[in-house]
Each structure stands twice: as structure tokens, then as C-alpha cells.
């Protein structure tokens, strides 16, 4: 079953003649901005929208390193493996 979000994006794309991908990028960017503002963070995050369910997932992007210098930007190899 497709979500209301999916239907709304398709309707806007058709009515305004805007590529669906552009609308998705705009929504994802807005969610990233909102997340950073609410969480009070500057962390590098990504948002993935599931148009079938309407769910949005936020992912924190960090670099895997041997020696952590900045915990907000880096993660150890062991921790990354545990998180899969």
C-alpha cells in the first residue's frame, strides 16, 4: 500500500511539472534542517524516505578511524562493526 506522502509527491510533480526527485530532495533537505535544529547539533546526517510506508529515517554519518579525535564525526572500527 502506498502512503499519502507518495500520492502527494506524485500529485505535486504532475501539477507543477517538477521532477519527483527534486521534490524528494527538497523534503529530505527540510527534514535534515529540522532534525539539526531540534537536536541542536551540526552532525553530518542523511535522511531516507520510504515512499511506500511514509516513514523517514535519519542516519548519522561518521568516518571509521583507528584513533578517534572527534566523536561527533568519527567512530572506531569496533563500534562501527557493532552497529553494523
Protein Blocks (a to p, Z undefined) as FASTA:
>chain_A
ZZfklmmmmmmmmmnopafklmmmmmmmmmmmmmmmmnopabdcdddddfknopacdddd
ddddfbdfblklgccfklmmmnZZ
